[in-house]
Amino acid sequence: AQMEVAMGIPTPVIACVLRSGGIYTADWVHRLANGVRRHTKSMPYRFVCLTDMEVPGIETIPLIHGWPGWWSKIELFRPELFGNRSVLYLDLDTVVVGDLEQIAIAGQGMTMMHEPRRPRYFNSSVMQWWRTEMCMLYREFVKTPEKYMHRFRSHPRIGDQAFISDYLVKRLYLPCAFRDSVGPDAVLSYKHDRCELGPRPTTAVVSFHGKPKPCDFKTGWVAEAWK
């Protein structure tokens, strides 16, 4: 943890999740942490990784459920973790390219990346929330995780992001999109927003959902940003 920000507001948390069994390793966490460090020069923050693996040099919080793949992200909403701090979550296959402060404290409820080309859907590659009542997501999911994993197992309503947005919408906690709360270019999709030549001047994060992944680039702006 680092010092508190001015005016008594708790230091924001920037979090990621590393679940064993996939392509991601501790190296991905360090690369993400380095990107965060380069783009938070004026904002104190606490960087944490929820994981079932060893990540030397990074503050870690143990995963406790063994939920597979992206479903481990639901543990971000465990009631005891972050209190009433602002939490910014970043997938390990996102690349930080600009000032994170604009999205680290984007709103008071739940703010999510929009699902590219599906304007009514949300993407959990980048999320920000503040209110402690977002713990209701964990409390609901932990009751019957198998039910939700089965319900949201196929496109277009798939994975943790479908559960999160579906549950909140039904309870009138409509998530906000970063494109609406911060700006249309704040969080971009590499392939859908055509970022081959680079991000835009006001972009903070580029998501590499699907393929290609940041590790596939050996030269160019992605390789430089993901170092």
N, C-alpha and C positions, 0 to 999 in steps of 0.2 A: 504494500500500500504506500501511496505517496501523500504529500501534504494535501489538506483540504483546499478547495478553491475558495475564492473570495466570497464574502457575504454569507458564510455558513452553509453553502450548498455542498453536500458530500462529493468527494472526488468521483468522477464517472468511472465505471468499470468498462473495459474493453475485453470481450471474452471470445474464446473459440472452443471448439470441441474436437478432441482426437480420440476416435474409437478404433481399437485394434481390429485387424482382419481385412482392412481395405488397402488402398494404394498410399494412404497418408502415413507419414512418419513424423518423428520429432523435428526433422529438418524443415518440414512445412510450417510447423509452429514457429520456429526461429525466424524463418523468412517473413512470415506475417508480422511477427513482433518487431522485426527490423523496419518493415515498412511503416508500421504504426509509429515507431520511434522517430522516423524521419519526418513524419507529417503531423506531429503534435508538439511542436517546439514551444508553444506558449500555453499549452493546456496540461495541467497535472492529470494523471489517470492511473488506474490500477489495471494491469494486464494479467489475465488469468486464463488457464486452459483446463477445462473439465476433461478428464482422461482416465483410461485404465492402463496407461503406459508410463514409462519414465520419460520425463522431458527435462533434462538438466538445465539449470539456469533460468527456469520459468516457474512462476508460482502456479501450482496445480491444485485442483480439487478433484477428489476421486469420484468417478462414476459409480453408482451403487446398484443399478438395475440390470445391466447387461442387455439392454434393448438394442437391437441390431441397427447398424448403419445410421442413417439420419434420425432415426427415432431417439437416439441418445440425446439429441438437442432438446428434447422435452425436459431433461433434467436441469436445464438453465433456469427453469421456473420453480425449482424447489424453494419452499418458503424461507428456509434458513440461510440462503446463500448471500443475497446482496441487499436486503432491507429495502429502503426507499431511494437507493441510488439510481442514477441514470445508467442503464446498461446498453452498450452497443455490441451486438454480436456480429462476427464476421466469419463466413465459411473459410476453410483453409485454402480453397481455390479462388479466393478473391485477392486482388492486388491493390494495395493502397497507393494512390498516385497524387493525392492532393490533401488539403487541409481537412482533417477529420472533425474538427470542432463543430462544423456546420451540421453534421449528422449525428454526432455523439450526444447532443442535447436537443434533438430535433422536435420532440413533442412531449406530451405528458401521458399519453396512453401507449398504444402500440403503433409503431411506424415500420413498414416493411417495403422491401423492393417490390415493384410491380412485376407481374409475370409477363415477360416479353410477348407481345402479340396476343395476349389474352387480358384485356384491360380490366376485367372484373375479377381476376385472380391475383393472388399475392405470392411472392417468392421469398423464402426464408434464408436466402444467401446472405442478406444483410437485414438486420432487425434492430430496432431501438425501442426501449420502453423505460418507463419511470415508475409508475404506480405499482405498489406492492400487490394490488389485487390481480396482477397478471399471474400470480401464483395459482389462481383458479385453474389455469391450463394444466398445470402439473397435477393438482388435486383431482381433476376430472379424468385425465388420462390414466393415472395410476390405478384407478378403480377397475378398469377393464382394458388394459393395453392391447390385448389380442383382438378385441372387437374393433378398435380404431385402426390397428395395423391392417386388418382385413378389409375394412371399409374403404380405406384410402390407399389401395395397393396398385391402382392402374390409372393411366392418363384419361382425362386431363386433371382429375382430382386425385393427386398422389402425394403421399408422404406427410411429414410433419407440417409442412406449410399449408396443406389442405385442412388438416385437423385444426391448426391454430386459427386460421381465418374463418373456417366454418363454425367453430365453437364460439368465437367472439361475435360474429355477425348475428348468430341466433340469440345472443344475449345483449344485442344492441351496443356492442363495443366495436363498431366498424373500424377496422384498421385504416390507417392513413398511409399513403404511398409517399416515399421520399420525393418523387417528382412533383408532388403537390405541395408538400410542406417546406421543401428546401429549394427545389428547382429541377427542371427536366433533365439536366445533365449530371446531377450530383452522384447518382449511382447508375452505372451503365452495364449492359451485357456486351461482352466482347464481340460475339458473333452477330447478335441481332441489331446492335447499334453501330456496327461496322467500324470497329476501333482499330483496324489493321494499321493505320498510319499514326495512331496515338489517341489518347483520351482528349477530351475537350478541356478548355481552360478552367472551367468550374467543376470538373469531375473530381470526386474524392475517392471513389472505389469503382473498380471494374471487376465484374463477376465473370468467371470462366466456367459456368455450369455446362455440363456436357463436355464436348470436345471442340477445340483443343484445350489443354490444361496449361498453366504457366510453365510447367517443366518441359513442355514440348518446344519451347523457344530457346535457341542458343545465342541468337543475336537480336538486335532491335530493341525497341522501347520496353517490351515485356521482360526480356532478359535483364535489362538494366534495372527495372523497377522491382523485380523479384530476385534480389540478390541477398 
